[in-house]
Amino acid sequence: MPAMARAATTADAFNAVAEPRRREILDALAGGERAVNDLVRLLGLAQPQVSKHLRVLREVGAVDVRDEGRQRLYRLNGHALRPIHDWVKNYERSWSERFERLDVVLEELKQKKEGNGS
């Protein structure tokens, strides 16, 4: 059964970013390329934990890695996160429409209140 859980975790970007520490890593990499040791210090995690999370993110393509001397530098690959963006965008349209309707209702209530107060 653990093999299935691991497969599910690394199957796609949605599952990979479901883990809060991996989202923290992505947030850190959004500012630019970082070495593993930088991420260890920033997150306050042990190096093996950070490496494990980076491996999952690498497997789904959310991060790229390159060797520079003795360091491995990681950077964000936003293209791999596109499916998440596209999925959320569908909801964004719905939220916008609801907020617009709410604005209309609130304006009507405000006008009624002002009308009763005179």
C-alpha positions as a Markdown table, in Angstrom:
| # | Residue | x | y | z |
|---|---|---|---|---|
| 1 | Met | 0.0 | 0.0 | 0.0 |
| 2 | Pro | 2.8 | 2.6 | 0.7 |
| 3 | Ala | 3.9 | 2.2 | -2.9 |
| 4 | Met | 0.5 | 3.4 | -4.0 |
| 5 | Ala | 0.6 | 6.4 | -1.7 |
| 6 | Arg | 4.0 | 7.4 | -3.1 |
| 7 | Ala | 2.8 | 6.9 | -6.7 |
| 8 | Ala | -0.2 | 9.1 | -5.9 |
| 9 | Thr | 2.0 | 11.8 | -4.4 |
| 10 | Thr | 4.2 | 12.0 | -7.4 |
| 11 | Ala | 1.6 | 11.4 | -10.1 |
| 12 | Asp | 1.0 | 15.1 | -10.8 |
| 13 | Ala | 1.5 | 18.7 | -9.6 |
| 14 | Phe | -1.8 | 18.8 | -7.7 |
| 15 | Asn | -0.7 | 15.9 | -5.4 |
| 16 | Ala | 2.9 | 17.2 | -5.1 |
| 17 | Val | 1.8 | 20.7 | -3.9 |
| 18 | Ala | -0.7 | 19.3 | -1.5 |
| 19 | Glu | 2.1 | 19.0 | 1.0 |
| 20 | Pro | 2.7 | 22.3 | 2.9 |
| 21 | Arg | 6.5 | 22.0 | 3.0 |
| 22 | Arg | 6.6 | 21.5 | -0.7 |
| 23 | Arg | 4.6 | 24.6 | -1.2 |
| 24 | Glu | 7.1 | 26.4 | 1.1 |
| 25 | Ile | 9.9 | 25.2 | -1.1 |
| 26 | Leu | 8.1 | 26.5 | -4.2 |
| 27 | Asp | 7.6 | 29.8 | -2.5 |
| 28 | Ala | 11.3 | 30.0 | -1.7 |
| 29 | Leu | 12.2 | 29.1 | -5.3 |
| 30 | Ala | 9.8 | 31.7 | -6.7 |
| 31 | Gly | 12.4 | 34.3 | -5.7 |
| 32 | Gly | 15.1 | 32.6 | -7.7 |
| 33 | Glu | 17.5 | 29.7 | -7.8 |
| 34 | Arg | 18.6 | 28.2 | -4.5 |
| 35 | Ala | 21.0 | 25.5 | -3.2 |
| 36 | Val | 19.7 | 22.7 | -1.0 |
| 37 | Asn | 21.6 | 24.1 | 2.0 |
| 38 | Asp | 19.8 | 27.5 | 1.5 |
| 39 | Leu | 16.4 | 25.7 | 1.6 |
| 40 | Val | 17.5 | 23.7 | 4.7 |
| 41 | Arg | 18.3 | 26.9 | 6.5 |
| 42 | Leu | 15.2 | 28.7 | 5.3 |
| 43 | Leu | 12.7 | 26.0 | 6.1 |
| 44 | Gly | 14.4 | 24.7 | 9.3 |
| 45 | Leu | 14.2 | 21.1 | 8.1 |
| 46 | Ala | 16.8 | 18.4 | 8.0 |
| 47 | Gln | 18.7 | 18.1 | 4.7 |
| 48 | Pro | 17.3 | 14.6 | 3.9 |
| 49 | Gln | 13.7 | 15.9 | 4.3 |
| 50 | Val | 14.3 | 18.8 | 2.0 |
| 51 | Ser | 16.0 | 16.5 | -0.5 |
| 52 | Lys | 13.0 | 14.1 | -0.4 |
| 53 | His | 10.5 | 17.0 | -1.1 |
| 54 | Leu | 12.7 | 18.3 | -3.9 |
| 55 | Arg | 12.8 | 14.8 | -5.4 |
| 56 | Val | 9.0 | 14.8 | -5.5 |
| 57 | Leu | 8.8 | 18.2 | -7.0 |
| 58 | Arg | 11.4 | 17.3 | -9.6 |
| 59 | Glu | 9.5 | 14.1 | -10.5 |
| 60 | Val | 6.4 | 16.1 | -11.4 |
| 61 | Gly | 8.6 | 18.7 | -13.2 |
| 62 | Ala | 7.8 | 21.6 | -10.8 |
| 63 | Val | 11.5 | 22.2 | -10.2 |
| 64 | Asp | 14.6 | 21.9 | -12.3 |
| 65 | Val | 18.1 | 21.2 | -11.0 |
| 66 | Arg | 21.5 | 21.9 | -12.2 |
| 67 | Asp | 24.9 | 21.1 | -10.9 |
| 68 | Glu | 27.3 | 24.0 | -10.3 |
| 69 | Gly | 30.6 | 22.7 | -8.9 |
| 70 | Arg | 29.7 | 20.8 | -5.7 |
| 71 | Gln | 26.3 | 22.4 | -5.3 |
| 72 | Arg | 23.0 | 21.4 | -6.8 |
| 73 | Leu | 20.9 | 24.4 | -7.6 |
| 74 | Tyr | 17.1 | 24.2 | -7.8 |
| 75 | Arg | 14.8 | 26.6 | -9.7 |
| 76 | Leu | 11.1 | 26.8 | -10.2 |
| 77 | Asn | 9.6 | 25.4 | -13.4 |
| 78 | Gly | 6.3 | 27.3 | -13.5 |
| 79 | His | 5.2 | 25.5 | -16.7 |
| 80 | Ala | 4.7 | 22.3 | -14.7 |
| 81 | Leu | 2.3 | 24.2 | -12.4 |
| 82 | Arg | 0.1 | 25.3 | -15.3 |
| 83 | Pro | -2.6 | 22.6 | -14.8 |
| 84 | Ile | -3.1 | 24.0 | -11.3 |
| 85 | His | -3.4 | 27.6 | -12.6 |
| 86 | Asp | -5.9 | 26.5 | -15.3 |
| 87 | Trp | -8.0 | 24.6 | -12.9 |
| 88 | Val | -8.2 | 27.5 | -10.4 |
| 89 | Lys | -9.0 | 29.9 | -13.2 |
| 90 | Asn | -12.3 | 28.2 | -13.8 |
| 91 | Tyr | -13.3 | 29.0 | -10.2 |
| 92 | Glu | -12.0 | 32.5 | -10.5 |
| 93 | Arg | -14.6 | 33.3 | -13.1 |
| 94 | Ser | -17.3 | 32.0 | -10.9 |
| 95 | Trp | -16.0 | 34.0 | -7.9 |
| 96 | Ser | -15.8 | 37.2 | -9.9 |
| 97 | Glu | -19.4 | 36.8 | -11.0 |
| 98 | Arg | -20.6 | 36.1 | -7.5 |
| 99 | Phe | -18.7 | 39.1 | -6.1 |
| 100 | Glu | -20.2 | 41.3 | -8.8 |
| 101 | Arg | -23.7 | 40.1 | -7.9 |
| 102 | Leu | -22.9 | 40.7 | -4.2 |
| 103 | Asp | -21.8 | 44.2 | -5.0 |
| 104 | Val | -25.2 | 44.9 | -6.6 |
| 105 | Val | -27.1 | 43.5 | -3.7 |
| 106 | Leu | -25.0 | 45.5 | -1.2 |
| 107 | Glu | -25.5 | 48.7 | -3.2 |
| 108 | Glu | -29.3 | 48.0 | -3.2 |
| 109 | Leu | -29.3 | 47.5 | 0.5 |
| 110 | Lys | -27.3 | 50.6 | 1.1 |
| 111 | Gln | -29.8 | 52.6 | -1.0 |
| 112 | Lys | -32.8 | 51.2 | 0.9 |
| 113 | Lys | -31.1 | 52.0 | 4.2 |
| 114 | Glu | -30.4 | 55.6 | 3.1 |
| 115 | Gly | -34.0 | 55.9 | 1.8 |
| 116 | Asn | -35.5 | 54.7 | 5.2 |
| 117 | Gly | -33.1 | 57.0 | 7.2 |
| 118 | Ser | -34.3 | 60.2 | 5.5 |
